[in-house]
Amino acid sequence: MAMLHAAAFLCLLVSVRGDLLHSAGFESLAHWDCWSPVHCELTTTAHSGHHAVKVTGRQENWQGPSQYVSVQPGHQYHVTGYVKLLNDNGHAQSVKMTLDYHFADDTEDYATAASVSNVHVRDGWVHLTGGFTAPSKALKQTRIYFEGPQPSVTFLVDDASVTQVGGQTSWRNVTDHVIEQMRKSNIHIHVTRSQDVEQADVQIHVVQKKKSFPFGTALNVHKYNDNVANGKYRDFIHNHFNWAVPGNALKWYAIESHQGQRNFQPALDMIHRLHSRGLKVRGHNLIWSVEKYVQGWVKQLTGDTLRHAVQHHIQETMNVTRGMLEHWDVNNENLHGHWFEERLHDNNYNIEVFRIAHNADPTMKLFLNEYNVVANGEKTNAYLAQAKQVKAANVGLYGIGVQCHFGEEQNPDPDTIKARLDTLAAAGLPIWVTELDVIAQDENKRADFLEHALRALYGHPAVEGILLWGFWDQAHWRGEKASLVKGDNLELTAAGRRFLDLVENQWMTDETHVLSQSRDTFTVRGFHGDYELHVIYKGHDLTNLKKTFTLGKENLIVKLTVDV
């Protein structure tokens, strides 16, 4: 696709500073801690160099070699390391690099910087790569450590690094260039005048009426369907978005919380109303592999009974919603949860689920959907590998869904966002931002955070659409600190005003050209969408000459005749 090929013409400018780790190549144990009962020793079985470290004696999954690192609050960091299992007890293991933050107020918090699941001895050296944003809170000390496998598993570690990234001042030039080249096309306008019409008396007003690029939001089905209480909520959605996703309403547990009692009606009511107002709708999601979101009756199923239940649910759900949805997220957050695979003892079940969905509707655009791949880099590389695997299986995968839930008071770094998007774009698939939110107590900071995220995402050539994961404080899972509007009257916050300025002002085209300034032929660079052209003669709009057209990725030639 041209959209993806265009990624090649830009070089992402990411500043990478020196490694914060000592003895990062594990040629010695200097600066590495292996507190009792953990035992660490040098071994000549190395990923590179002469040595790696062999880790034994663990009694808990979280135990492993660690080192204190000096990080700055609010700054972005890239991490990498290699792990090799020497035994796996016949079970898939997880390996991680984790941060332990000790704050100045004597509180403590943990964050996973990089992780890989389903690791076996046969995989050899496993590359951990990811990143983290240090909390925007005074730090006393920070420790990074390797963890994950069962305590009885012996493993090797080698070639670790922690480097600060981001912070370049040139990111805006990069994103603006992509927006100009990828989100706009030329409108060539030629005006033919009768002899008695002077150039100075004619203006051409080029005004965009609708965007084609998807800007959408997740909805609360109960608030949206409430005809009495929430008319302003619906109006805001209809007036400011062109795509939507029905929040939780299409999830299996919402449709069928009790076996055999299936209720699609709330979701269908919402979808029909959205369609009547011209919005397109994503389907989210067919199944969810994270155990806590699997309803109780499903957890009682095993073997072929479970396989049949999943197949029946997918087929019926896609049949009921046939022709109503543009996308389906198939197996949600499958890198973070493997309940179905583990229950069925089938590591390839994710592929099977995609095959079921693709066979149920071969025309449907099917998606992976995952978090900690852009806002956090814990699973970016693992997600790329999964996308390549599913794509190669030829089971209808259309695109990669990236959730972008930025951490509390985390200022999204555009350089880091683009680096992670570049990684995922290597799968050769379109990327959709399926769940975007930022969180800050101060609404002006929230506005800045949101703009940084939106410019980085809209300014990446692989991104085909952007959906917020809510906007109203009364219908947002993160509350007022993530809201664009608040209160019963949906009062715009600074973040809401910033969002509307971007998508309805800066990223929409509305220009007037005077023929005396631009002659009879001129070119306008316009954002893709639906347009009207008005001929204004001596201050009067000649409505009978109004032209409408849709500007897509190709240039457009419009000819007008002015004869007064």
VOGU-3710 file (C-alpha; in Angstrom, 3 decimals, decimal comma):
1> mamlhaaafl> 0,000/0,000/0,000  1,197/3,512/-0,760  0,448/4,516/2,819  2,974/2,064/4,196  5,579/2,569/1,494  5,635/6,245/2,376  7,166/5,405/5,732  10,476/4,952/3,965  10,903/8,577/3,020  11,166/9,773/6,613
11> cllvsvrgdl> 13,942/9,149/9,079  12,743/9,235/12,675  14,970/11,444/14,772  15,298/9,760/18,161  17,979/10,874/20,571  19,649/7,936/22,328  21,973/8,712/25,240  24,569/6,526/26,929  23,743/3,269/28,692  22,716/3,706/32,322
21> lhsagfesla> 23,707/0,150/33,269  27,136/-0,929/34,507  28,547/-4,285/33,368  25,705/-4,398/30,844  27,446/-7,161/28,871  27,721/-9,377/31,978  31,456/-9,860/31,575  31,496/-9,434/35,352  28,928/-9,265/38,152  30,008/-5,773/39,205
31> hwdcwspvhc> 26,974/-3,619/40,132  24,556/-6,552/39,711  22,733/-7,767/42,829  21,559/-11,336/43,314  20,148/-11,240/46,816  19,759/-14,470/48,762  18,463/-17,023/47,991  19,240/-16,147/44,353  22,643/-17,308/43,135  24,362/-15,755/40,134
41> eltttahsgh> 27,523/-16,980/38,462  29,385/-16,252/35,256  29,121/-18,782/32,444  30,815/-18,995/29,063  27,496/-19,775/27,318  27,003/-16,191/26,198  24,813/-14,308/23,762  27,820/-12,159/22,885  31,233/-11,534/24,373  32,798/-14,112/26,659
51> havkvtgrqe> 30,310/-14,441/29,484  26,671/-14,379/30,527  25,171/-14,846/33,999  23,499/-18,055/35,139  20,660/-17,575/37,631  19,672/-20,351/40,074  18,228/-20,750/43,571  15,141/-18,597/43,059  12,113/-19,189/45,288  9,695/-16,703/43,658
61> nwqgpsqyvs> 8,898/-15,761/40,073  9,921/-12,153/40,698  13,444/-12,965/41,873  16,390/-12,341/39,550  19,520/-10,230/39,003  18,975/-6,510/39,546  20,779/-3,187/39,357  20,034/0,321/40,572  19,707/2,859/37,748  19,518/6,633/37,804
71> vqpghqyhvt> 16,396/7,783/35,931  14,673/11,156/35,825  10,941/11,618/36,555  8,862/11,943/33,393  11,660/10,893/31,036  11,440/8,079/28,472  13,791/5,089/28,414  14,501/2,149/26,120  15,467/-1,220/27,616  16,831/-4,390/26,111
81> gyvkllndng> 18,237/-7,690/27,299  18,592/-11,369/26,386  17,363/-14,395/28,339  17,943/-18,100/27,656  16,046/-20,818/29,557  18,005/-23,925/30,528  14,873/-25,833/31,543  11,143/-25,109/31,320  9,450/-28,003/33,184  7,470/-28,749/30,040
91> haqsvkmtld> 5,494/-25,494/30,331  5,613/-22,136/28,586  7,344/-19,483/30,676  7,382/-15,690/30,782  10,501/-13,543/30,968  10,481/-9,871/31,932  12,501/-6,799/32,742  10,752/-4,907/35,529  11,190/-1,554/37,286  10,917/-1,138/41,064
101> yhfaddtedy> 10,414/2,527/41,965  11,035/3,842/45,488  9,682/7,354/45,831  10,774/10,209/48,057  7,546/9,873/50,044  8,512/6,254/50,909  5,902/4,698/48,616  6,785/2,042/46,053  5,524/1,009/42,614  6,393/-1,511/39,899
111> ataasvsnvh> 6,211/-1,412/36,090  7,077/-3,971/33,422  9,460/-2,504/30,851  9,737/-5,529/28,540  8,269/-9,021/28,476  7,944/-12,095/26,298  5,415/-14,869/26,946  5,260/-18,507/25,841  9,006/-19,035/26,100  10,517/-22,537/25,969
121> vrdgwvhltg> 14,052/-23,929/26,095  13,861/-24,573/22,349  13,575/-20,807/21,716  17,220/-20,264/22,690  18,205/-16,674/23,386  15,049/-14,570/23,672  15,342/-10,847/22,965  13,601/-8,634/25,506  13,079/-5,113/24,267  10,735/-2,384/25,420
131> gftapskalk> 10,615/0,883/27,271  9,168/2,863/30,109  8,394/6,375/31,237  9,659/7,145/34,721  6,776/8,386/36,921  6,417/12,149/37,260  7,097/11,942/40,984  10,218/12,514/43,085  12,296/9,317/43,114  14,551/8,054/45,867
141> qtriyfegpq> 15,911/5,115/43,873  14,991/2,867/40,950  15,940/-0,757/40,408  15,619/-2,819/37,223  15,598/-6,603/37,382  15,036/-9,763/35,377  12,135/-11,979/36,454  9,302/-14,161/35,212  10,013/-17,872/34,913  8,869/-20,338/37,566
151> psvtflvdda> 11,316/-20,537/40,508  12,564/-23,977/39,469  13,619/-22,700/36,037  17,306/-21,916/35,568  18,088/-19,197/33,065  20,899/-17,089/31,619  20,913/-13,307/31,077  23,182/-11,225/28,858  23,512/-7,942/26,960  21,205/-5,644/28,897
161> svtqvggqts> 20,849/-1,891/28,417  18,823/1,081/29,656  19,080/4,245/27,566  17,194/7,527/27,656  15,366/8,368/24,424  13,132/11,054/22,984  13,076/14,742/23,643  14,024/15,912/20,156  12,738/19,339/19,144  12,426/18,293/15,486
171> wrnvtdhvie> 9,519/15,857/15,891  6,948/18,490/14,882  8,657/18,994/11,509  8,473/15,249/10,875  4,795/14,867/11,783  3,760/18,043/9,940  5,489/16,758/6,815  3,631/13,438/6,977  0,317/15,206/7,590  0,910/17,491/4,607
181> qmrksnihih> 1,918/14,634/2,307  -0,348/11,806/3,485  -3,535/13,487/4,718  -3,903/16,011/1,878  -4,154/16,067/-1,902  -4,257/18,804/-4,536  -7,429/20,491/-5,690  -6,721/22,156/-9,038  -9,280/24,867/-9,782  -9,699/26,548/-13,141
191> vtrsqdveqa> -12,190/29,374/-13,508  -13,582/30,490/-16,861  -15,085/34,007/-16,824  -17,316/35,824/-19,241  -15,786/39,023/-20,599  -17,757/41,356/-18,376  -16,664/39,640/-15,144  -13,605/41,208/-13,504  -11,121/39,029/-11,633  -11,246/41,214/-8,549
201> dvqihvvqkk> -14,992/40,641/-8,232  -14,714/36,825/-8,007  -13,782/34,694/-5,012  -13,732/30,914/-4,762  -14,547/29,533/-1,313  -13,180/26,000/-0,791  -14,748/24,541/2,342  -14,477/21,014/3,710  -17,747/19,725/5,159  -16,660/16,286/6,358
211> ksfpfgtaln> -13,403/14,457/7,092  -12,629/11,086/5,566  -9,894/10,230/8,086  -11,538/8,345/10,975  -11,654/10,216/14,276  -13,880/8,263/16,640  -14,647/7,381/20,228  -15,780/4,557/22,455  -19,321/4,910/23,773  -21,191/3,958/26,919
221> vhkyndnvan> -24,164/2,035/25,542  -26,515/2,757/28,446  -25,862/6,496/28,448  -26,045/6,676/24,660  -29,345/4,774/24,507  -30,953/6,793/27,321  -33,357/8,992/25,357  -34,275/11,141/28,356  -31,070/11,961/30,195  -28,212/12,085/27,724
231> gkyrdfihnh> -29,225/13,916/24,566  -26,206/16,205/24,866  -23,909/13,189/25,017  -25,329/11,831/21,768  -25,253/15,257/20,118  -21,569/15,686/20,914  -20,809/12,275/19,393  -22,859/12,934/16,261  -21,419/16,415/15,768  -17,731/15,740/16,345
241> fnwavpgnal> -16,904/12,127/15,411  -17,253/10,029/12,264  -16,479/6,617/13,829  -17,496/4,889/17,046  -16,977/1,659/18,959  -19,695/0,371/21,332  -17,412/0,178/24,387  -18,264/-3,010/26,246  -21,622/-3,661/24,581  -20,402/-6,223/22,006
251> kwyaieshqg> -18,112/-8,169/24,335  -19,097/-11,774/24,948  -19,700/-11,262/28,660  -22,099/-8,396/27,871  -24,007/-10,368/25,234  -24,167/-13,661/27,124  -23,381/-13,306/30,826  -25,446/-16,458/31,459  -25,226/-19,394/29,072  -27,906/-19,381/26,406
261> qrnfqpaldm> -29,285/-15,950/27,365  -27,930/-13,784/24,569  -28,937/-10,139/24,229  -27,641/-8,061/21,328  -30,374/-5,435/21,495  -28,611/-2,613/23,406  -25,658/-2,768/21,005  -27,884/-3,017/17,932  -29,987/-0,036/19,040  -26,809/1,989/19,384
271> ihrlhsrglk> -25,392/0,886/16,029  -28,607/1,690/14,137  -28,727/5,191/15,610  -25,051/5,803/14,844  -25,598/4,711/11,244  -28,553/7,066/10,935  -26,175/9,915/11,775  -23,511/8,793/9,323  -21,016/7,225/11,738  -19,149/4,006/10,998
281> vrghnliwsv> -18,728/1,420/13,755  -15,971/-0,971/14,875  -16,714/-4,325/16,508  -14,930/-4,906/19,821  -14,357/-7,772/20,634  -15,219/-11,391/19,733  -13,313/-13,037/22,587  -11,002/-11,751/25,318  -8,165/-13,992/26,444  -7,487/-12,250/29,778
291> ekyvqgwvkq> -8,873/-14,643/32,400  -10,687/-12,122/34,597  -12,844/-11,091/31,619  -13,937/-14,644/30,786  -17,415/-15,173/32,233  -17,921/-17,884/34,835  -19,952/-20,298/32,744  -17,318/-20,307/29,995  -14,638/-21,139/32,564  -16,503/-24,337/33,338
301> ltgdtlrhav> -16,077/-25,595/29,755  -13,243/-27,745/28,454  -12,085/-29,443/25,265  -14,441/-29,693/22,320  -17,290/-28,219/24,376  -15,317/-25,005/24,825  -14,226/-24,962/21,175  -17,837/-25,363/20,068  -19,030/-22,577/22,386  -16,415/-20,153/21,024
311> qhhiqetmnv> -17,176/-21,064/17,418  -20,932/-20,702/17,952  -20,493/-17,326/19,650  -18,271/-15,942/16,884  -20,459/-17,204/14,057  -23,722/-15,997/15,581  -22,299/-12,620/16,616  -20,882/-11,951/13,154  -24,128/-13,084/11,561  -26,287/-10,837/13,771
321> trgmlehwdv> -24,076/-7,806/13,069  -23,428/-8,603/9,395  -23,254/-5,460/7,281  -23,285/-3,177/10,335  -19,612/-3,116/11,327  -16,409/-2,156/9,533  -13,955/-4,057/11,769  -13,790/-6,787/14,383  -11,165/-7,137/17,108  -10,910/-10,916/17,226
331> nnenlhghwf> -8,949/-12,114/20,273  -8,434/-9,112/22,511  -5,124/-8,577/24,319  -3,839/-12,034/23,454  -0,283/-11,113/24,452  -1,460/-10,338/27,980  -3,852/-13,240/28,387  -3,792/-16,818/27,119  -6,774/-18,314/28,913  -8,260/-20,056/25,869
341> eerlhdnnyn> -4,914/-21,424/24,655  -4,029/-22,685/28,126  -7,472/-24,183/28,763  -7,356/-26,022/25,450  -3,609/-26,800/25,600  -3,319/-25,311/22,127  -0,713/-22,602/21,537  -2,113/-22,015/18,027  -5,697/-21,429/19,106  -5,434/-17,704/18,378
351> ievfriahna> -4,926/-18,600/14,709  -7,944/-20,902/14,870  -10,128/-18,118/16,262  -9,124/-15,841/13,381  -9,882/-18,643/10,925  -13,383/-19,083/12,402  -14,080/-15,355/12,123  -12,681/-15,124/8,591  -14,779/-18,073/7,421  -17,869/-16,559/9,044
361> dptmklflne> -17,438/-13,369/6,982  -14,548/-13,282/4,489  -15,232/-9,596/3,744  -14,758/-8,424/7,337  -11,578/-6,561/8,285  -10,152/-8,469/11,243  -7,802/-6,966/13,828  -5,427/-7,775/16,610  -5,797/-5,365/19,532  -3,211/-4,861/22,252
371> ynvvangekt> -1,827/-2,480/24,889  1,699/-1,673/26,122  2,869/-1,507/22,525  2,882/2,271/21,893  2,157/4,207/25,089  4,474/1,695/26,759  7,004/-0,415/24,895  6,796/-3,572/26,993  5,397/-5,744/24,186  6,087/-3,784/20,987
381> naylaqakqv> 8,428/-6,364/19,493  6,333/-9,287/20,686  3,316/-7,659/19,008  5,213/-7,298/15,750  6,086/-10,994/15,883  2,456/-11,920/16,571  1,204/-9,745/13,710  3,646/-11,379/11,301  2,587/-14,836/12,494  -1,135/-14,198/12,048
391> kaanvglygi> -0,590/-12,466/8,712  1,439/-15,424/7,442  -1,370/-17,811/8,449  -3,638/-16,149/5,847  -6,680/-16,051/8,147  -8,034/-12,613/7,222  -5,927/-10,296/9,388  -6,351/-6,767/8,042  -4,734/-4,535/10,614  -3,030/-3,938/13,935
401> gvqchfgeeq> -5,019/-2,267/16,705  -2,882/-0,310/19,166  -4,360/0,783/22,462  -2,735/4,015/23,637  -3,598/4,376/27,308  -0,886/6,725/28,517  0,086/6,589/32,182  -1,051/9,054/34,804  0,672/12,412/34,252  2,646/10,858/31,365
411> npdpdtikar> 3,451/13,362/28,647  3,433/11,344/25,403  6,798/11,635/23,683  6,251/11,879/19,897  9,715/10,507/19,051  9,123/7,397/21,148  5,601/6,935/19,773  6,880/7,109/16,204  9,726/4,695/16,921  7,249/2,105/18,239
421> ldtlaaaglp> 4,857/2,692/15,348  7,749/2,257/12,931  8,511/-1,087/14,560  4,907/-2,262/14,194  4,633/-0,932/10,635  7,288/-3,476/9,644  4,466/-6,047/9,625  3,186/-4,362/6,456  -0,321/-3,877/7,858  -2,407/-0,762/8,530
431> iwvteldvia> -2,370/0,469/12,118  -5,456/1,743/13,913  -5,281/3,596/17,213  -8,225/1,872/18,865  -8,173/3,188/22,444  -6,533/6,561/23,074  -6,553/8,518/26,317  -4,194/10,700/28,321  -4,554/11,554/31,986  -3,574/14,698/33,881
441> qdenkradfl> -5,215/16,553/36,753  -4,454/19,937/35,186  -6,648/20,283/32,101  -4,121/22,487/30,305  -1,423/19,858/30,742  -3,988/17,296/29,561  -4,540/19,388/26,436  -0,794/19,454/25,723  -0,503/15,718/26,351  -3,393/14,993/24,002
451> ehalralygh> -1,979/17,200/21,250  1,432/15,540/21,479  -0,184/12,107/21,152  -2,527/13,110/18,332  0,175/14,797/16,260  2,466/11,780/16,607  -0,312/9,341/15,681  -1,976/11,340/12,894  1,515/12,185/11,653  2,527/8,565/11,078
461> pavegillwg> 1,943/7,163/7,572  0,879/3,692/8,759  -1,973/4,986/10,940  -5,388/4,713/9,257  -7,668/5,838/12,082  -7,745/7,158/15,649  -10,426/6,419/18,261  -10,536/7,908/21,752  -11,504/5,559/24,558  -14,175/7,983/25,774
471> fwdqahwrge> -14,350/11,753/26,268  -17,012/12,612/28,941  -16,051/12,485/32,615  -19,352/10,746/33,398  -18,710/7,988/30,839  -14,935/7,565/30,972  -13,189/4,710/32,774  -10,474/7,123/33,991  -12,835/9,891/35,069  -12,467/13,651/34,905
481> kaslvkgdnl> -8,652/13,591/34,719  -8,954/12,068/31,233  -12,024/13,971/30,024  -12,548/16,316/27,101  -15,917/17,446/28,428  -17,354/17,357/31,947  -20,565/17,789/33,886  -24,203/17,390/32,938  -23,878/20,078/30,266  -20,755/18,542/28,699
491> eltaagrrfl> -18,684/21,650/29,287  -15,520/21,644/27,174  -12,260/21,319/29,072  -8,999/22,723/27,731  -8,312/19,250/26,328  -11,672/19,240/24,565  -11,074/22,640/23,055  -7,643/21,527/21,868  -9,059/18,364/20,314  -11,736/20,252/18,395
501> dlvenqwmtd> -9,245/22,885/17,238  -7,034/20,163/15,785  -9,620/17,958/14,074  -12,110/20,674/13,045  -9,871/23,660/12,410  -6,183/22,890/11,863  -6,900/19,556/10,123  -9,831/20,795/8,011  -9,669/22,951/4,901  -11,502/26,274/4,617
511> ethvlsqsrd> -9,927/28,740/2,188  -11,079/31,641/0,053  -9,138/32,643/-3,056  -9,567/35,941/-4,907  -8,946/35,654/-8,618  -7,068/38,914/-8,750  -4,542/37,365/-6,378  -4,328/33,848/-7,750  -5,315/34,335/-11,417  -7,892/32,099/-13,013
521> tftvrgfhgd> -6,084/28,848/-12,178  -4,834/27,898/-8,733  -4,204/24,877/-6,532  -5,374/24,203/-2,984  -3,885/21,521/-0,724  -6,933/20,019/0,960  -7,479/17,410/3,670  -9,287/14,323/2,419  -13,052/14,480/2,772  -16,257/15,985/1,365
531> yelhviykgh> -16,135/19,522/0,003  -18,221/22,368/-1,284  -16,947/25,066/-3,617  -18,785/28,370/-3,679  -18,428/31,089/-6,299  -18,749/34,477/-4,628  -19,377/37,387/-6,984  -19,255/40,941/-5,588  -19,841/39,521/-2,108  -22,820/37,357/-3,088
541> dltnlkktft> -22,728/33,560/-3,014  -23,909/32,247/-6,357  -25,566/29,178/-4,867  -26,619/27,829/-8,241  -22,899/27,360/-9,050  -22,058/25,542/-5,785  -20,092/22,378/-6,511  -19,705/19,352/-4,219  -17,023/16,694/-4,443  -15,015/14,222/-2,364
551> lgkenlivkl> -11,247/14,627/-2,201  -9,385/11,367/-1,650  -5,750/10,417/-1,970  -5,625/11,387/-5,643  -5,427/14,948/-6,912  -8,640/16,482/-8,213  -9,260/18,966/-11,044  -12,334/21,181/-10,661  -13,467/23,510/-13,454  -15,914/26,318/-12,787
561> tvdv> -17,626/28,706/-15,169  -18,625/32,172/-14,028  -21,145/33,852/-16,323  -23,059/36,697/-14,720
//
